[in-house]
Amino acid sequence: MSRARAAGLTGLASAMLALSLHTSATAAVEVKTGDVQQAMKDLAKTDGVVGAIGELYVDGRRQGQGSAGTRLLGGKGGHIPAASRYRVGSQTKLMTATVVLQLVKEGKLRLEDTLAAVLPQVAQQDLVERAGEITVQQLLRHSSGIPDFFASGKFDDAFDFTTYYSPIDLVKASREVPRTGEPGAGFAYSNTNYVLLGLIVEKVTGRSLSAELERRLFVPLGMKHTYLTTRPPQGIKGPHGHGYHPDAKGRPRDVDRQNASFGGAAGGVVSTSGDLSAFYRALGQGRLLPADLQRAVGQPRPDLCGGTVAAAAGSGPGFLAVTYTSADGRTQFAVSTTLKIDNRQAMPINDAMNKAAASVLCP
């Protein structure tokens, strides 16, 4: 789930599907890269960062890794293992979208299907306004006009660690917020779109979204350390960095536990740099979706390293994670930072992450 656009890139998480990348005939050409460990050291010096980890992969092989800062606040806990798990935030949306589009490819769903047709409950119970006009494609592109459930003010995603909210609870809350626009009129980022897409996956397949992600992505791609959190108190398995969020008095409070209710299809995946690299490589090489379906969710322009690298980001209380992928699909650089500031005010950290990525990917 992406509570803010602090990264300035979060909206690209779903749109990255549009990159129709393929391994080129130049695959044997050496890729020149910079020092990952030095990049993480520089990144960890940024105000607001507790710890930073990153791994670089070229053609599926790890070419560098780094860890700087500490696992806990105040220089405690030692370094974060570079290959440890972390929350990927809204990069989850890209995985959910991939599953949805695979169902389209299989003829089990159509992009032009309306929300009311595929999820009759939301229309019958008036959970989504104008559900009969909103299409699957609009949900994917954040052009449905459905407001974000966080805008209801009913949820404390930073400090409510234990209350379980079902996906329908989140959708109901969004119904109390004014629409952001006409169906199909334009982009308006909303986590509710992907909550609904997760429900659509479950309705069409008869299986949980977690099971479909495992079956279609995690197992085939060898993403052995990746899983979807869906209910509290699910968290990050194994040694990892802890993030912090300011309380009402401005004091950083450990938010490592977090509430899995707010993630799910919109942002609930926990992964590693290596596993994320495998996903983006497969997507970039056209092994998960045909090009026409990749384009179905919009087309961002790679804007790093002279337009040869694109980024997908996820942010939430206590963390900011970005994966950078080269336009030829060969290179991935996955970075995670744990924070001690409000992630909605983390633009300087996003800038520092881009600078670190540039030092590694376009030295």
C-alpha positions as CSV (number, residue, x, y, z in Angstrom):
1,M,0.0,0.0,0.0
2,S,1.3,3.4,-0.8
3,R,0.0,5.9,1.8
4,A,1.7,8.9,0.1
5,R,3.4,9.9,-3.1
6,A,6.6,10.8,-1.2
7,A,8.7,8.9,-3.7
8,G,7.3,10.9,-6.6
9,L,7.3,7.5,-8.3
10,T,4.7,5.5,-6.5
11,G,2.1,5.9,-9.3
12,L,4.5,4.2,-11.7
13,A,4.3,0.9,-9.8
14,S,1.3,-0.2,-11.7
15,A,2.2,1.7,-14.9
16,M,5.5,-0.1,-15.2
17,L,3.6,-2.9,-17.0
18,A,3.6,-0.8,-20.1
19,L,7.3,-1.2,-20.6
20,S,7.4,-3.8,-23.4
21,L,11.0,-4.8,-22.9
22,H,12.8,-7.6,-24.6
23,T,16.3,-9.0,-24.3
24,S,18.2,-7.7,-27.3
25,A,20.9,-9.1,-29.5
26,T,23.4,-7.1,-27.4
27,A,22.8,-9.3,-24.4
28,A,26.5,-10.4,-24.5
29,V,27.7,-6.8,-24.2
30,E,29.2,-6.0,-20.8
31,V,27.1,-3.7,-18.6
32,K,29.1,-1.1,-16.8
33,T,28.0,-0.4,-13.2
34,G,29.1,1.5,-10.2
35,D,29.8,0.6,-6.5
36,V,26.6,-0.6,-4.7
37,Q,28.1,-0.5,-1.2
38,Q,29.3,3.1,-1.7
39,A,25.9,4.1,-3.1
40,M,24.2,2.7,0.1
41,K,26.7,4.5,2.3
42,D,25.9,7.8,0.6
43,L,22.2,7.1,0.8
44,A,22.3,6.3,4.5
45,K,23.8,9.7,5.2
46,T,20.5,11.3,4.1
47,D,18.5,12.9,6.9
48,G,15.6,10.7,7.8
49,V,17.2,7.4,6.8
50,V,17.8,4.7,9.4
51,G,19.1,2.0,7.1
52,A,19.5,1.3,3.4
53,I,20.1,-1.9,1.5
54,G,20.4,-2.6,-2.2
55,E,21.3,-5.3,-4.7
56,L,22.3,-5.1,-8.3
57,Y,21.4,-7.9,-10.8
58,V,22.5,-8.2,-14.4
59,D,21.1,-11.0,-16.6
60,G,19.8,-12.6,-13.5
61,R,23.2,-12.7,-11.7
62,R,24.0,-10.6,-8.6
63,Q,26.7,-8.1,-9.5
64,G,26.8,-6.1,-6.3
65,Q,25.2,-5.5,-2.9
66,G,25.4,-3.1,-0.1
67,S,24.1,-2.2,3.4
68,A,24.5,1.0,5.4
69,G,23.0,2.6,8.4
70,T,21.6,0.3,11.1
71,R,18.8,-2.2,11.6
72,L,17.3,-0.2,14.5
73,L,17.1,3.5,15.4
74,G,20.1,5.2,17.1
75,G,22.8,3.1,15.6
76,K,21.5,-0.1,17.2
77,G,21.0,-3.6,15.9
78,G,23.9,-3.8,13.5
79,H,23.7,-3.6,9.7
80,I,20.6,-4.8,7.9
81,P,21.5,-8.0,5.8
82,A,21.6,-6.8,2.2
83,A,19.6,-9.8,1.1
84,S,16.9,-9.5,3.8
85,R,13.2,-9.1,3.2
86,Y,11.4,-5.8,3.2
87,R,8.0,-4.3,2.3
88,V,7.7,-3.3,-1.3
89,G,4.6,-1.2,-0.9
90,S,2.8,-0.2,-4.1
91,Q,5.1,-2.3,-6.2
92,T,2.6,-5.0,-5.2
93,K,0.1,-3.3,-7.5
94,L,2.3,-4.3,-10.5
95,M,2.1,-7.9,-9.4
96,T,-1.7,-7.8,-8.9
97,A,-2.1,-6.1,-12.3
98,T,0.0,-8.9,-13.9
99,V,-2.3,-11.6,-12.5
100,V,-5.4,-9.6,-13.7
101,L,-3.9,-9.3,-17.2
102,Q,-3.0,-13.0,-17.3
103,L,-6.7,-13.7,-16.6
104,V,-7.5,-11.4,-19.5
105,K,-5.1,-13.3,-21.7
106,E,-6.8,-16.6,-20.7
107,G,-10.2,-15.2,-21.7
108,K,-11.5,-15.4,-18.1
109,L,-11.9,-11.6,-17.8
110,R,-12.1,-8.6,-20.2
111,L,-10.6,-5.2,-19.8
112,E,-14.0,-3.7,-20.8
113,D,-15.9,-5.7,-18.2
114,T,-17.6,-3.5,-15.7
115,L,-17.1,-3.6,-12.0
116,A,-20.8,-4.3,-11.5
117,A,-20.6,-7.3,-13.9
118,V,-17.6,-9.0,-12.3
119,L,-18.4,-8.0,-8.7
120,P,-22.2,-7.7,-8.5
121,Q,-22.0,-7.3,-4.7
122,V,-20.5,-3.8,-5.0
123,A,-23.4,-2.6,-7.1
124,Q,-26.1,-4.4,-5.2
125,Q,-25.0,-3.1,-1.9
126,D,-24.1,0.4,-3.3
127,L,-20.5,0.0,-2.2
128,V,-19.1,1.8,-5.3
129,E,-20.8,4.7,-6.9
130,R,-21.4,4.1,-10.7
131,A,-20.1,0.6,-10.6
132,G,-21.9,-0.2,-13.8
133,E,-19.8,2.3,-15.7
134,I,-16.4,1.6,-14.2
135,T,-14.2,-1.0,-16.2
136,V,-11.4,-3.3,-15.2
137,Q,-9.1,-1.2,-17.4
138,Q,-10.0,2.0,-15.5
139,L,-9.2,0.2,-12.2
140,L,-5.8,-0.8,-13.5
141,R,-5.1,2.7,-14.8
142,H,-6.4,4.6,-11.7
143,S,-8.9,6.3,-13.9
144,S,-12.1,5.0,-12.2
145,G,-12.8,8.0,-10.1
146,I,-13.1,5.8,-7.0
147,P,-11.6,7.6,-4.0
148,D,-8.8,6.2,-1.8
149,F,-10.2,4.6,1.3
150,F,-7.5,6.4,3.4
151,A,-9.3,9.7,2.5
152,S,-12.2,8.6,4.7
153,G,-10.1,9.4,7.8
154,K,-11.3,6.1,9.4
155,F,-7.9,4.3,9.5
156,D,-4.7,4.8,11.3
157,D,-2.2,2.9,9.1
158,A,0.8,4.1,11.1
159,F,-0.2,3.0,14.6
160,D,-3.1,0.7,14.4
161,F,-1.2,-2.6,14.3
162,T,-4.0,-5.1,15.2
163,T,-7.5,-4.2,14.0
164,Y,-8.5,-6.4,11.0
165,Y,-10.3,-4.7,8.2
166,S,-11.5,-6.8,5.3
167,P,-11.2,-5.6,1.7
168,I,-14.9,-4.9,1.7
169,D,-14.5,-2.8,4.8
170,L,-12.0,-0.6,3.0
171,V,-14.3,-0.3,-0.1
172,K,-17.2,0.7,2.1
173,A,-15.1,3.4,3.7
174,S,-14.2,4.9,0.3
175,R,-17.9,5.2,-0.6
176,E,-18.2,7.9,2.0
177,V,-15.7,10.1,0.2
178,P,-16.6,12.2,-2.9
179,R,-15.5,10.8,-6.2
180,T,-12.3,12.1,-7.8
181,G,-13.8,12.4,-11.3
182,E,-15.8,10.8,-14.1
183,P,-15.1,7.1,-14.9
184,G,-12.3,7.1,-17.5
185,A,-11.7,10.9,-17.3
186,G,-8.2,10.9,-16.0
187,F,-5.6,9.6,-13.5
188,A,-6.4,9.8,-9.8
189,Y,-4.3,7.5,-7.6
190,S,-6.4,5.3,-5.3
191,N,-5.5,2.2,-3.4
192,T,-9.2,1.2,-3.5
193,N,-8.8,0.4,-7.3
194,Y,-6.4,-2.4,-6.4
195,V,-8.4,-3.6,-3.4
196,L,-11.2,-4.2,-5.9
197,L,-8.9,-5.8,-8.4
198,G,-7.8,-8.2,-5.7
199,L,-11.4,-9.1,-5.1
200,I,-11.9,-9.6,-8.8
201,V,-9.0,-12.1,-9.0
202,E,-10.5,-14.1,-6.1
203,K,-14.0,-14.0,-7.7
204,V,-12.8,-15.1,-11.1
205,T,-10.3,-17.8,-9.9
206,G,-12.1,-19.1,-6.8
207,R,-8.8,-18.8,-5.0
208,S,-7.2,-16.2,-2.7
209,L,-5.1,-13.5,-4.2
210,S,-2.2,-14.9,-2.2
211,A,-2.6,-18.3,-3.8
212,E,-2.8,-16.8,-7.3
213,L,0.4,-14.7,-6.7
214,E,2.2,-17.9,-5.5
215,R,0.9,-20.0,-8.4
216,R,1.4,-17.5,-11.2
217,L,4.5,-15.5,-10.1
218,F,6.3,-16.4,-6.9
219,V,6.8,-20.2,-7.6
220,P,7.4,-20.1,-11.4
221,L,10.0,-17.2,-11.0
222,G,11.7,-18.8,-8.0
223,M,10.7,-15.9,-5.7
224,K,11.2,-18.2,-2.6
225,H,11.4,-15.3,-0.1
226,T,8.3,-13.4,-1.3
227,Y,4.8,-13.6,0.2
228,L,1.6,-11.5,0.5
229,T,0.6,-10.3,4.0
230,T,-3.2,-10.0,4.4
231,R,-4.0,-10.0,8.1
232,P,-2.4,-8.7,11.3
233,P,-0.1,-9.7,12.9
234,Q,1.7,-10.8,9.7
235,G,5.0,-9.0,9.3
236,I,8.5,-9.4,7.9
237,K,10.1,-12.8,8.4
238,G,13.8,-13.0,9.4
239,P,16.3,-10.2,10.3
240,H,15.3,-6.9,8.7
241,G,15.4,-3.2,9.1
242,H,12.8,-1.4,11.3
243,G,11.1,1.7,10.2
244,Y,9.8,4.6,12.4
245,H,7.0,7.2,12.1
246,P,6.6,10.3,14.2
247,D,3.9,10.2,16.8
248,A,1.7,13.2,17.8
249,K,4.6,14.7,19.6
250,G,7.0,14.2,16.7
251,R,8.9,11.4,18.4
252,P,9.9,8.5,16.0
253,R,7.9,5.4,17.0
254,D,8.7,1.9,15.8
255,V,6.1,0.9,13.1
256,D,7.7,-2.4,12.1
257,R,4.6,-4.4,12.9
258,Q,2.2,-2.5,10.7
259,N,-1.3,-3.6,9.8
260,A,-1.6,-6.0,6.9
261,S,-5.2,-5.1,6.4
262,F,-4.1,-1.9,4.6
263,G,-1.8,-3.7,2.2
264,G,-3.2,-6.7,0.4
265,A,-3.6,-6.3,-3.4
266,A,-2.6,-2.7,-3.2
267,G,0.6,-3.0,-1.2
268,G,1.0,-6.1,1.0
269,V,3.9,-8.0,-0.5
270,V,7.1,-8.6,1.4
271,S,10.1,-9.5,-0.8
272,T,13.8,-9.3,-1.3
273,S,16.0,-7.4,-3.9
274,G,16.8,-10.7,-5.6
275,D,13.2,-11.8,-5.9
276,L,12.0,-8.4,-7.1
277,S,14.8,-8.5,-9.7
278,A,13.5,-11.8,-11.0
279,F,10.0,-10.4,-11.3
280,Y,11.0,-7.3,-13.2
281,R,13.3,-9.2,-15.4
282,A,10.6,-11.7,-16.4
283,L,8.2,-8.9,-17.0
284,G,10.7,-6.9,-19.0
285,Q,11.5,-9.8,-21.2
286,G,7.9,-10.5,-22.0
287,R,7.7,-13.8,-20.2
288,L,4.7,-12.9,-18.1
289,L,2.5,-10.9,-20.5
290,P,2.3,-10.1,-24.2
291,A,3.2,-6.5,-25.2
292,D,-0.4,-5.5,-26.0
293,L,-1.5,-6.3,-22.4
294,Q,1.5,-4.7,-20.9
295,R,0.4,-1.5,-22.6
296,A,-3.1,-1.8,-21.2
297,V,-2.2,0.0,-18.0
298,G,-0.5,3.1,-19.4
299,Q,3.0,3.9,-20.7
300,P,5.5,5.7,-18.5
301,R,8.7,7.2,-19.9
302,P,12.0,5.9,-18.4
303,D,13.6,9.1,-17.0
304,L,16.9,7.9,-15.3
305,C,20.3,7.5,-17.0
306,G,19.3,9.5,-20.1
307,G,15.9,7.8,-20.4
308,T,17.3,4.2,-20.3
309,V,16.1,3.3,-16.8
310,A,12.6,3.3,-15.3
311,A,11.6,3.1,-11.6
312,A,8.7,1.6,-9.6
313,A,8.3,2.6,-6.0
314,G,6.3,1.8,-2.9
315,S,6.1,3.8,0.3
316,G,4.4,3.6,3.7
317,P,5.0,4.4,7.3
318,G,8.6,3.8,8.0
319,F,9.8,2.8,4.6
320,L,10.5,3.7,0.9
321,A,11.4,1.0,-1.6
322,V,12.3,1.5,-5.3
323,T,13.3,-0.9,-8.0
324,Y,15.1,0.4,-11.1
325,T,15.0,-1.5,-14.4
326,S,16.9,-0.9,-17.6
327,A,15.0,-0.5,-20.8
328,D,16.6,-3.6,-22.3
329,G,15.3,-5.7,-19.3
330,R,18.8,-6.9,-18.4
331,T,19.6,-4.9,-15.3
332,Q,17.7,-4.4,-12.0
333,F,18.7,-2.4,-9.0
334,A,16.4,-2.9,-6.0
335,V,16.8,-0.5,-3.0
336,S,15.0,-0.3,0.3
337,T,15.3,2.4,2.9
338,T,13.9,2.4,6.5
339,L,12.9,5.8,7.7
340,K,12.5,7.8,10.9
341,I,10.4,10.6,9.4
342,D,6.9,10.8,7.9
343,N,7.1,9.0,4.6
344,R,4.9,11.7,3.1
345,Q,7.8,14.1,3.6
346,A,10.5,11.9,2.1
347,M,11.1,13.6,-1.2
348,P,14.7,14.4,-0.3
349,I,15.2,10.7,0.3
350,N,13.6,9.8,-3.0
351,D,16.1,12.2,-4.7
352,A,18.9,10.6,-2.8
353,M,17.8,7.2,-4.0
354,N,17.7,8.3,-7.6
355,K,21.2,9.7,-7.1
356,A,22.4,6.4,-5.7
357,A,20.8,4.5,-8.6
358,A,22.4,6.8,-11.1
359,S,25.8,6.2,-9.5
360,V,25.3,2.5,-9.9
361,L,23.4,2.2,-13.2
362,C,25.0,5.1,-15.2
363,P,28.4,5.7,-13.7
